[in-house]
Amino acid sequence: MRERSGGLLLVCLWGGAPSLWGQCSQPVRYEDAPEAVCDVRDERITEASGVVTSRRNPGCYYVHNDSGDAARVFLVDRQGRTRLTVNLTHAHAVDYEDIALAPGKLPGTFDVCVADIGDNQQNHTDVVIYRFPEVELKEGGGKAIEVEPTVFRLRYADGPADAEAFCVQPRTGDGYILTKRTDGRSFVYKLPAPWDASRETVLEKCLTLELPPGIPLARVVTAADISSDGCRVAVRCYVQGWEWRLPTDGAERNWERVFQTKPVSLPLAAEPVGEGLCYAADGRAILTISEGKRPTLYELRVRPQKAP
């Protein structure tokens, strides 16, 4: 990763926001093991560090490399083919670590958010989110296009931090950065919506998340995503995954209450350098990808419910 030049333990800043949802659905159950969807064929994708499901192009996923690549994002399908290369103009690629979708300007539209937030030595004065509207895949695909993203410059209120996980709450548009630490904790910083590109935004820590006990590599956060209904948060570590779920009591006053619940273990695939994770568009599966040449896209599906 290239350096940029030049129970739960909660420390919360809870607000009193009104309820956003009436009630979440009953908790889902996942299959016992994930299945391989495809091997990603593109020889340019060698350090897949983030993945997110496209809404505008069903059956496709945005993938990006870690540090050392150009400022670009790949749209790949479930056969492992690259259908589109999105080159980000007037953007830099220092240490892209995660990618997420945020609600767009119009109802039913989404923006792609590329998080340049890696900072191994914790010496970056700021981090960056590049945001652009989802692109529509034309017939055939396989081409490259140029997109000029909106640039959001962010700074942590309490100093630099290394991070590899970024997600967006799909109903509020709030962004969340989860830091990468080796002590089993992750500091969570909130980027409140609407985001402001006209100035540098100072991010306040909203909570401290303590990962369940386990081996060290199962407690280092490398990716995160929020389900499309906003009721579940999946967090992956190198060799483990966890999911937090909103209570079903219909009494939500703050979405961040999700982190007060006991997480469910996710049986993710054993990957060489597991750094990418996302939900399927309908929330009925979790997909993962790893760094390395010809990485495999895995899918952990929700177990079908039996008829009463």
URTAZI-V81464 format. One record per backbone hydrogen bond with DSSP energy under -1.0 kcal/mol. NH is the residue of the N-H (numbers start at 0). CO is the residue of the C=O. E is the energy in kcal/mol with one decimal. If there is no record, write none. Layout:
# URTAZI-V81464
nh = <NH;NH>
co = <CO;CO>
e = <E;E>
This chain:
# URTAZI-V81464
nh = <12;30;34;36;37;39;40;44;45;48;49;51;53;59;60;61;62;63;65;71;72;73;74;75;76;79;82;83;84;85;86;87;88;96;97;99;101;103;108;110;111;112;113;114;115;116;117;121;126;127;128;129;130;131;133;141;144;146;149;151;153;154;156;158;164;166;168;172;174;175;176;177;178;179;185;187;188;189;190;200;202;205;206;208;210;217;218;221;222;224;226;229;232;233;234;235;236;238;241;242;243;245;256;257;258;259;260;263;265;267;270;274;275;277;279;282;285;286;287;288;290;291;296;297;298;299;301;302>
co = <205;300;298;296;296;294;79;41;43;63;63;61;59;56;75;51;73;49;46;69;85;62;83;60;80;76;74;74;142;72;144;70;146;114;114;112;110;108;105;101;131;99;129;97;127;114;94;118;153;115;151;113;149;111;109;82;84;86;130;128;126;200;202;155;177;175;173;168;190;166;188;164;186;161;208;206;176;203;174;152;154;187;187;185;183;214;215;235;235;233;231;226;243;224;241;222;239;216;234;263;232;230;253;254;255;256;257;242;240;265;268;288;288;286;284;279;299;277;297;275;272;45;37;287;34;285;283;28>
e = <-1.2;-2.6;-2.6;-3.4;-1.1;-3.3;-2.4;-1.5;-1.2;-2.3;-1.1;-1.7;-2.3;-1.3;-2.7;-2.7;-2.9;-1.4;-1.1;-1.7;-2.3;-3.3;-3.1;-2.8;-2.1;-1.7;-3.3;-1.3;-2.2;-3.5;-3.0;-2.9;-2.1;-2.7;-1.1;-2.2;-2.3;-3.0;-1.9;-3.1;-3.5;-3.1;-3.1;-2.8;-2.6;-1.3;-1.8;-1.3;-2.6;-1.8;-2.3;-2.6;-2.5;-2.1;-2.6;-4.7;-2.6;-2.7;-3.3;-2.4;-3.1;-2.6;-2.8;-1.4;-1.1;-2.1;-3.0;-2.8;-2.8;-2.8;-2.3;-2.3;-2.5;-2.5;-2.6;-2.8;-2.7;-1.9;-3.2;-2.7;-3.2;-2.7;-1.3;-3.2;-3.0;-1.8;-2.1;-2.9;-1.2;-2.1;-2.3;-2.0;-2.5;-2.6;-3.1;-2.2;-3.6;-1.3;-2.9;-2.1;-2.6;-2.7;-2.0;-2.3;-1.6;-2.3;-1.5;-2.9;-2.8;-1.9;-1.0;-1.0;-2.0;-2.2;-2.6;-1.5;-2.3;-3.4;-1.7;-1.5;-1.9;-2.7;-3.0;-2.4;-2.6;-3.4;-2.6;-3.8>
